Amino acid sequence: MDFATKVENDKHENTYIDPNAGKVSLRRYAEDWLNAVILSSGTWGADLGVV
């Protein structure tokens, strides 16, 4: 089975794993999210403390 056929089969069976998935750390994702949303300063500080 060639690569393209396997990828399409995995997508159809919902077992496909994107090779780019997981390249961003949770910390980086959370920091980017915190910088993108509008929060009060108290909420932002409390959420950043968890990260």
N, C-alpha and C positions, 0 to 999 in steps of 0.2 A: 504494500500500500504506500503510495507516495505521500509526501508531506501535506499537500493541499487537500487531498482526499481525507486524510486523517483529521485535519483541522475542521473541515466541513462536517465530518461525522461527529466529532466531539461537540461542535456547536449544536448540532441536531439533538444530541443526547444530553445537552446541558452539562457537559463535563469539560468544556474548553476552559483553559486557564490562560488568560492574557499574559504573554511574556513580559509586558511592561507593568503589570500589576505589582504593587509593593515596592516600586522604586522610590516612592516618597515616604519618608518616615512619618509615623503618627505625630511626632512633635512638630515637624515642618507643616504637615497638613493642618493641625490644630492652630498653629501660629498664623498661617495664611487665612484660615477661617476667621479667627479672632480679629484680624486686621480688615476683613471684608464686611463684617456685620456691624451694625450700629447698636452699641450697648452703652449703658451708663458707665461712668468711670468706676463705680464700685463693683458692678457686675464684671466688667472687663478685668479688673485687678484680681477679683476672686477666681475667675475662670483661668486666668494666666497662672495663678498660683498652683492650680491643679496640674497644668501642663508642665 
